[in-house]
Amino acid sequence: MLDLNHILLFIACISPLVMLGQTLRRGGLFRAWRLASLAVLLVTAGAWLVNPATAGFVGGGAWLALLLVPAIGIRKISELSSHQRYARARHWATPLRFLHPAGGLRAQAELLRALELAQGGNFSGALAVLAPLRNNHTNVGRQAIAQTFRLRGEWMNLVGWVRSEVPPVARRADFALMPLYLRALGEAGVRDEMVLEFATMLTAAGPISQPAWSHQLSLVTVLAFCGRLQNYDKRATFRKFPQELRDFWMATSELAAGNLSVGCARLEKLRAATGDQLLLSEIAQRLHGADSIAKAPLSQPGFALLHQIEQSDRPAPGAFGSETKWPTTAVLIFIALNLAMFGAEVWFGGSMNPVTLHRLGALEPWSVRFGGEYWRMLTALFLHLGPLHLIVNLYALFVIGPGLERIIGSVRFALYYLLAGLGSSTGVLLLHLSGFSRPEQLVGASGCVMGVVGVWAGYLLRHRHEPFAGRRLRNIVLIVVIQTVFDLSTPQISMAAHLSGLVTGVVLGLLVSPRRAQG
């Protein structure tokens, strides 16, 4: 049986160590993440010395409060800010100041307060709040300078400041500044430089290295000033923008495409409907400069580069390619089957009852070897030892599976899932026959899940030139290392099942090609 205290203890140790490794040579806000990680490790170690039986719960609580919640909160703040929902973003930032040791969060809350004041019409108050935050050395300081130029409508000055004071490496790594700089280039009429800057950023880092909110806002800005946003209008990512913001950028795109009457009419309608004083100010600027936007087309090389960006662009996926939060067909079916079998376990005597598990088809090497009950190699894949075991496996499938299914198709995904599970069962049996493994009874979908990880690895090795392949492979290596450490530290876990499923999946993945696009 999986022990919740043991799992939380493992998370409280491994997660901070991974964070320390990722931020070791980085400065700025990353120093705060290192401090938070060290704090979690110290709390966990202290709890272990006092009472190992509860150390996981104490360390897990520290991990939740100091790492997980701040990480989710900071991402939410960035997403809300990119949608100009400054009041809601500030409400997230204010309590996070007490959980995370980053001084930048306190400055970020002040920056958001300034923008909230501007939306309410208090521009002088907003500029006064921004003034002490301004500096060229921190992300928030640079944002404060850029937002000051924005509130004053001094876009050309913003361009000049970035060119003279912010090195290219720094501005392309400052994901909040980049969309503002691209917008300043568009407002100043230097469209070719705007497209080139965005393309250079994508080439240097790739959209997967740029947070999704920054990539989406940068792309919308570039497409709007080039009169090409109409091609992006149906994207789910653009639909997440507030309606007022979508109308503003769509009107900008219409003006840039030469549809002056349509663009101006949309802006006039928006001006009559909105109460956002900052947006009203920018609408007035846009209407005043409508002719100049229409008269600043891209050059032929610039248009060719933009076309290349449009052709290669795709929604920035998660670590395993999931572009939406919804699971896919085969993943849903397997989740439902596992839940149904768990219900049967509870109904027929309990998920912890070895007699019940035997009757429903747990993998028992002796029964397979001497009783010829080979069907157990399949049925065991849908049984679980307790609710925690079920939740862990189904959550992993939910996270890792959909991206792969979208690439290879539901039928092949289902086939490979089952084949990996059978490979996992076969590996356990072979190791048992060889005397290297002595399991009495095995259940669980983890062999299948590790098989999905293996298929991902094999596919990415074969198609390693695809976008995002390198980062996904690094994620897979990290998963395998963490899973191996967890297996070694948890006697109840079958490493043989996991490694056999993984190897089977890698072999299958090397044979996989993407499914053909429909239509």
VOGU-3710 file (C-alpha; in Angstrom, 3 decimals, decimal comma):
1> mldlnhillf> 0,000/0,000/0,000  1,215/3,501/-0,871  1,878/5,620/2,210  0,725/9,244/1,876  3,313/10,421/4,402  6,036/8,725/2,352  4,810/10,280/-0,917  4,636/13,781/0,582  8,084/13,325/2,117  9,437/12,338/-1,276
11> iacisplvml> 7,838/15,396/-2,937  9,103/17,706/-0,195  12,660/16,475/-0,820  12,768/16,044/-4,604  10,838/19,140/-5,720  13,116/21,652/-3,905  16,211/19,815/-5,169  14,921/20,040/-8,757  14,166/23,736/-8,245  17,680/24,331/-6,870
21> gqtlrrgglf> 19,163/22,598/-9,907  17,087/24,671/-12,325  17,888/28,016/-10,677  21,476/27,391/-9,548  23,185/29,842/-11,893  20,375/32,361/-12,290  19,889/35,642/-10,492  16,970/37,994/-9,945  13,751/36,322/-8,824  15,438/32,912/-9,048
31> rawrlaslav> 17,357/33,692/-5,840  14,021/33,799/-4,034  13,102/30,374/-5,413  16,395/29,016/-4,096  15,675/30,455/-0,646  12,173/28,974/-0,663  13,532/25,586/-1,743  16,137/25,596/1,011  13,444/26,543/3,537  11,303/23,554/2,475
41> llvtagawlv> 14,296/21,220/2,808  15,159/22,582/6,270  11,563/22,276/7,503  11,345/18,727/6,149  14,652/17,714/7,720  13,630/19,181/11,062  10,293/17,385/10,957  12,071/14,112/10,139  14,339/14,478/13,166  11,373/15,148/15,449
51> npatagfvgg> 8,903/12,540/14,112  9,472/10,612/10,848  5,874/9,336/10,888  4,539/12,852/10,228  7,541/14,457/8,486  5,930/14,051/5,066  2,838/15,984/6,084  4,910/18,814/7,579  7,317/18,952/4,627  4,462/18,630/2,153
61> gawlalllvp> 2,721/21,578/3,810  5,889/23,668/3,524  6,243/22,655/-0,138  2,625/23,615/-0,795  2,913/27,004/0,912  6,394/28,064/-0,220  6,710/26,524/-3,710  3,484/25,251/-5,255  1,078/28,047/-4,304  3,558/30,842/-5,211
71> aigirkisel> 4,346/29,179/-8,551  0,656/28,957/-9,447  0,041/32,482/-8,158  2,906/34,107/-10,063  1,760/32,489/-13,298  -1,792/33,676/-12,646  -0,555/37,229/-11,999  1,313/37,230/-15,308  -1,690/35,898/-17,238  -4,056/38,451/-15,707
81> sshqryarar> -1,594/41,281/-16,368  -1,237/40,272/-20,025  -5,038/40,567/-20,284  -4,920/44,006/-18,559  -6,903/42,713/-15,576  -4,667/44,643/-13,228  -6,986/44,795/-10,199  -7,398/41,006/-10,087  -3,668/40,520/-10,632  -2,906/42,819/-7,685
91> hwatplrflh> -5,290/40,848/-5,490  -3,215/37,746/-6,266  0,112/39,503/-5,746  -0,681/41,041/-2,357  -0,971/37,816/-0,294  1,875/36,125/-2,188  4,273/38,701/-0,737  3,946/36,919/2,606  4,571/33,429/1,186  7,453/34,063/-1,190
101> pagglraqae> 10,736/35,790/-0,231  10,994/37,721/-3,508  11,257/41,456/-3,047  10,094/41,759/-6,645  6,616/40,609/-5,643  6,167/43,650/-3,434  7,303/45,910/-6,259  5,082/43,965/-8,674  2,057/44,647/-6,476  2,875/48,380/-6,558
111> llralelaqg> 3,270/48,280/-10,344  -0,148/46,660/-10,670  -1,632/49,260/-8,330  -0,292/51,989/-10,599  -1,881/50,428/-13,680  -5,137/49,960/-11,770  -5,073/53,691/-10,937  -4,553/54,485/-14,622  -7,536/52,343/-15,594  -9,568/54,390/-13,123
121> gnfsgalavl> -8,400/57,649/-14,741  -5,815/58,727/-12,138  -2,830/58,974/-14,472  -0,863/61,388/-12,284  -1,266/59,067/-9,299  -0,183/56,095/-11,423  2,964/57,906/-12,583  3,762/58,852/-8,994  3,552/55,199/-7,909  5,745/54,098/-10,820
131> aplrnnhtnv> 8,456/56,709/-10,229  10,267/55,027/-7,263  10,066/51,613/-8,945  11,977/52,647/-12,058  15,433/51,173/-12,671  17,287/49,399/-15,467  18,501/46,460/-13,385  15,391/44,464/-12,413  12,438/43,104/-14,352  9,931/45,148/-12,366
141> grqaiaqtfr> 12,117/48,248/-12,654  12,235/47,944/-16,448  8,482/47,321/-16,554  7,931/50,485/-14,506  9,962/52,529/-16,998  8,173/50,985/-19,990  4,732/51,503/-18,432  5,619/55,138/-17,705  6,323/55,695/-21,403  3,104/53,864/-22,231
151> lrgewmnlvg> 0,938/56,017/-19,933  2,436/59,133/-21,489  1,965/57,801/-25,019  5,715/58,187/-25,653  6,242/55,037/-27,708  9,216/56,329/-29,653  10,955/57,209/-26,391  10,288/53,676/-25,156  11,960/52,316/-28,293  14,949/54,587/-27,798
161> wvrsevppva> 15,304/53,620/-24,135  15,253/49,897/-24,885  17,768/50,272/-27,719  20,193/52,292/-25,609  19,724/50,961/-22,072  18,539/47,338/-22,289  20,932/44,815/-23,861  19,319/42,417/-26,407  19,953/39,396/-24,186  18,224/41,072/-21,226
171> rradfalmpl> 15,177/42,265/-23,169  14,610/38,874/-24,816  14,750/37,212/-21,400  12,384/39,795/-19,860  9,077/38,265/-20,887  6,954/41,103/-19,501  9,002/43,775/-21,294  9,110/42,047/-24,688  5,399/42,509/-25,611  5,613/46,189/-24,632
181> ylralgeagv> 8,748/46,692/-26,741  7,146/44,973/-29,728  4,120/47,205/-29,317  6,322/50,295/-29,131  7,969/49,294/-32,410  4,528/48,857/-33,969  3,256/52,180/-32,630  6,403/53,890/-33,931  5,805/52,462/-37,393  8,960/50,339/-37,609
191> rdemvlefat> 7,127/47,150/-38,518  10,067/45,366/-40,134  12,143/45,729/-36,984  9,173/44,547/-34,915  8,815/41,346/-36,962  12,576/40,786/-36,977  12,792/41,249/-33,185  9,990/38,728/-32,609  11,517/36,230/-35,039  14,933/36,629/-33,403
201> mltaagpisq> 13,428/35,949/-30,006  11,717/32,797/-31,302  14,925/31,607/-32,939  17,033/32,266/-29,863  14,746/30,687/-27,291  11,675/29,228/-28,969  8,094/29,808/-27,822  8,360/26,933/-25,373  10,987/28,901/-23,418  8,764/31,969/-23,426
211> pawshqlslv> 5,754/31,683/-21,100  2,507/31,118/-22,976  0,990/34,430/-21,819  3,999/36,406/-23,099  4,171/34,500/-26,380  0,461/34,990/-27,050  0,510/38,716/-26,284  3,661/39,204/-28,379  2,145/37,312/-31,301  -1,163/39,215/-31,111
221> tvlafcgrlq> 0,741/42,508/-31,072  2,852/41,614/-34,112  -0,065/40,235/-36,121  -2,261/43,238/-35,295  0,275/45,839/-36,465  0,833/43,810/-39,631  -2,884/43,575/-40,431  -2,931/39,794/-40,009  -4,817/39,245/-36,753  -7,976/38,167/-38,616
231> nydkratfrk> -6,204/34,850/-39,293  -5,747/34,381/-35,533  -9,261/35,384/-34,480  -10,593/31,823/-34,058  -7,718/30,659/-31,853  -8,776/29,602/-28,367  -5,810/31,495/-26,923  -7,010/34,788/-28,470  -10,546/34,090/-27,252  -9,219/34,128/-23,678
241> fpqelrdfwm> -8,451/37,853/-23,992  -11,173/40,168/-22,639  -13,646/41,255/-25,324  -12,556/44,900/-25,068  -8,914/43,961/-25,611  -9,810/41,694/-28,543  -11,784/44,529/-30,158  -8,919/46,975/-29,674  -6,354/44,697/-31,313  -8,753/43,618/-34,054
251> atselaagnl> -9,405/47,284/-34,883  -5,639/47,879/-34,974  -5,302/44,984/-37,420  -8,075/46,359/-39,616  -6,381/49,760/-39,720  -3,033/48,174/-40,574  -4,704/46,181/-43,353  -6,059/49,416/-44,864  -9,685/48,998/-43,728  -9,839/52,447/-42,147
261> svgcarlekl> -13,621/52,802/-41,999  -14,112/49,348/-40,436  -11,304/49,806/-37,919  -12,380/53,299/-36,885  -16,008/52,184/-36,538  -14,939/49,347/-34,237  -12,862/51,758/-32,133  -15,739/54,258/-31,863  -18,069/51,480/-30,733  -15,510/50,345/-28,171
271> raatgdqlll> -15,020/53,911/-26,913  -18,752/54,218/-26,251  -18,888/50,899/-24,379  -15,786/50,847/-22,146  -15,204/52,504/-18,816  -11,463/51,719/-18,768  -9,775/55,120/-18,848  -6,421/53,673/-19,883  -8,042/51,906/-22,806  -9,964/55,075/-23,704
281> seiaqrlhga> -6,684/56,983/-23,816  -5,174/54,383/-26,127  -8,288/54,363/-28,339  -7,925/58,138/-28,742  -4,257/57,683/-29,717  -5,200/54,962/-32,174  -7,913/57,025/-33,861  -5,588/60,021/-34,088  -2,881/57,951/-35,763  -5,133/55,726/-37,903
291> dsiakaplsq> -3,731/57,033/-41,197  -0,108/56,492/-40,117  -0,822/52,873/-39,168  -2,315/52,190/-42,591  0,651/53,859/-44,329  3,401/51,804/-42,692  3,272/48,459/-44,521  5,823/45,696/-44,253  8,604/45,362/-46,783  8,707/42,239/-48,936
301> pgfallhqie> 11,401/40,550/-46,773  9,465/41,503/-43,652  6,276/40,003/-45,032  8,116/36,788/-45,958  9,464/36,550/-42,401  5,995/37,167/-40,953  4,554/34,467/-43,209  7,187/32,061/-41,901  6,221/32,923/-38,311  2,533/32,341/-39,093
311> qsdrpapgaf> 3,254/28,989/-40,725  5,419/27,715/-37,865  3,367/29,125/-35,012  1,353/26,805/-32,830  -0,142/27,260/-29,384  2,688/26,924/-26,882  2,001/23,492/-25,395  2,614/22,214/-21,924  5,445/19,940/-21,037  3,810/17,030/-22,865
321> gsetkwptta> 2,024/18,816/-25,670  -1,438/19,288/-24,163  -2,827/22,417/-25,803  -6,077/22,300/-23,833  -7,054/21,221/-20,358  -9,443/18,553/-21,658  -8,440/14,895/-21,899  -8,691/13,039/-25,180  -10,961/10,123/-26,123  -8,717/7,154/-25,350
331> vlifialnla> -7,403/8,753/-22,153  -10,978/9,304/-20,980  -11,893/5,695/-21,784  -8,936/4,314/-19,827  -9,688/6,596/-16,883  -13,305/5,410/-16,925  -12,276/1,741/-17,097  -9,906/2,120/-14,149  -12,597/3,893/-12,131  -15,126/1,172/-12,983
341> mfgaevwfgg> -12,748/-1,576/-11,897  -11,986/0,284/-8,686  -15,720/0,451/-8,026  -15,868/-3,316/-8,565  -13,018/-3,789/-6,069  -14,885/-1,806/-3,432  -18,142/-3,627/-4,176  -16,661/-7,134/-3,979  -14,721/-6,767/-0,768  -12,409/-3,738/-0,816
351> smnpvtlhrl> -9,478/-2,455/-2,854  -7,027/-3,482/-0,115  -8,331/-7,041/0,121  -5,892/-9,524/-1,516  -8,682/-12,079/-1,993  -10,782/-9,539/-3,903  -7,805/-8,526/-6,035  -7,079/-12,198/-6,778  -10,640/-12,813/-7,930  -10,687/-9,698/-10,138
361> galepwsvrf> -7,400/-10,555/-11,846  -4,320/-9,311/-10,004  -1,027/-10,406/-11,555  0,314/-13,380/-9,583  3,376/-14,975/-11,172  2,611/-18,411/-9,717  -0,956/-18,373/-11,060  0,297/-17,407/-14,513  3,212/-19,833/-14,557  1,543/-22,902/-13,118
371> ggeywrmlta> -2,142/-22,144/-13,611  -1,947/-20,798/-17,147  -3,941/-17,688/-16,144  -2,336/-15,408/-18,724  -5,342/-13,115/-18,750  -4,059/-11,713/-15,451  -1,320/-9,940/-17,413  -4,050/-7,676/-18,821  -6,634/-7,459/-16,040  -4,039/-6,439/-13,430
381> lflhlgplhl> -3,475/-3,222/-15,406  -6,929/-1,951/-14,374  -6,794/-2,787/-10,659  -5,365/-0,595/-7,895  -4,325/-1,039/-4,282  -6,271/1,717/-2,546  -7,578/5,115/-3,667  -4,208/6,888/-3,455  -2,653/4,378/-5,871  -5,558/4,992/-8,287
391> ivnlyalfvi> -5,383/8,791/-8,039  -1,623/8,940/-8,658  -1,812/6,767/-11,771  -4,886/8,437/-13,270  -3,467/11,905/-12,682  -0,233/10,917/-14,431  -2,221/9,531/-17,368  -4,321/12,711/-17,481  -1,198/14,890/-17,679  1,026/12,809/-19,970
401> gpgleriigs> -1,446/11,045/-22,246  -3,494/13,656/-24,181  -0,547/15,300/-25,955  0,689/11,970/-27,317  -2,804/10,861/-28,319  -3,281/14,064/-30,326  -0,093/13,299/-32,235  -0,504/9,582/-32,982  -4,290/9,209/-32,855  -6,652/7,504/-30,414
411> vrfalyylla> -6,484/3,985/-31,886  -2,699/3,763/-31,847  -2,542/5,386/-28,421  -4,929/2,782/-26,993  -2,991/-0,041/-28,663  0,381/1,175/-27,396  -1,024/1,780/-23,899  -2,150/-1,853/-23,704  1,007/-3,230/-25,332  3,167/-1,287/-22,879
421> glgsstgvll> 1,114/-2,682/-20,020  1,512/-6,222/-21,339  5,245/-5,563/-21,743  5,308/-4,446/-18,131  3,576/-7,666/-17,001  5,881/-9,769/-19,170  8,956/-8,104/-17,683  7,751/-8,832/-14,152  7,142/-12,490/-15,020  10,531/-12,920/-16,701
431> lhlsgfsrpe> 12,346/-11,351/-13,772  10,384/-13,588/-11,429  11,411/-16,673/-13,399  15,031/-15,487/-13,263  14,858/-15,052/-9,508  15,485/-11,283/-9,568  11,975/-10,336/-8,453  9,682/-11,963/-5,887  6,291/-10,216/-6,152  3,337/-12,079/-4,683
441> qlvgasgcvm> 0,603/-9,898/-6,224  0,855/-6,915/-8,543  -1,808/-4,434/-9,678  -1,852/-0,964/-11,190  -1,738/1,078/-14,385  1,718/2,494/-13,660  3,366/0,124/-16,150  1,035/1,486/-18,843  1,715/5,076/-17,779  5,470/4,519/-17,878
451> gvvgvwagyl> 4,887/2,927/-21,281  3,263/6,175/-22,436  6,356/8,027/-21,176  8,473/5,544/-23,138  6,432/6,025/-26,332  6,927/9,778/-25,912  10,687/9,227/-25,542  10,935/6,927/-28,574  8,816/9,241/-30,710  10,857/12,305/-29,754
461> lrhrhepfag> 14,146/10,481/-30,373  12,952/9,575/-33,851  11,489/13,027/-34,521  13,971/15,044/-32,466  13,940/17,959/-34,940  10,272/18,712/-34,202  9,499/21,882/-32,205  9,776/21,416/-28,437  11,324/17,915/-28,777  14,419/18,820/-26,773
471> rrlrnivliv> 12,536/20,187/-23,796  10,108/17,270/-23,721  12,983/14,798/-23,783  14,554/16,574/-20,810  11,220/16,335/-18,986  11,085/12,607/-19,723  14,610/12,038/-18,420  13,677/13,929/-15,256  10,512/11,827/-14,822  12,435/8,578/-15,253
481> viqtvfdlst> 15,104/9,633/-12,746  12,517/10,735/-10,168  10,444/7,581/-10,686  13,548/5,407/-10,258  14,508/7,162/-7,024  10,947/6,786/-5,772  10,893/3,086/-6,661  14,170/2,494/-4,819  12,875/4,265/-1,723  9,473/2,535/-1,709
491> pqismaahls> 9,508/-1,257/-1,225  5,818/-1,555/-2,147  6,531/-0,255/-5,684  7,603/-2,617/-8,467  10,556/-1,108/-10,315  10,490/-4,119/-12,637  6,977/-3,227/-13,832  7,892/0,416/-14,410  11,144/-0,247/-16,265  9,578/-3,002/-18,395
501> glvtgvvlgl> 6,710/-0,685/-19,379  9,167/2,116/-20,119  11,394/-0,036/-22,340  8,381/-1,438/-24,219  7,120/2,086/-24,770  10,473/3,317/-26,097  10,577/0,483/-28,647  7,024/1,262/-29,771  7,755/4,987/-29,863  10,669/4,489/-32,245
511> lvsprraqg> 8,173/3,020/-34,726  5,650/5,844/-34,449  4,983/8,539/-37,018  2,429/11,344/-36,553  -1,077/10,683/-37,784  -2,091/12,399/-40,999  -3,779/15,749/-40,627  -7,487/15,746/-41,435  -8,737/17,709/-44,430
//
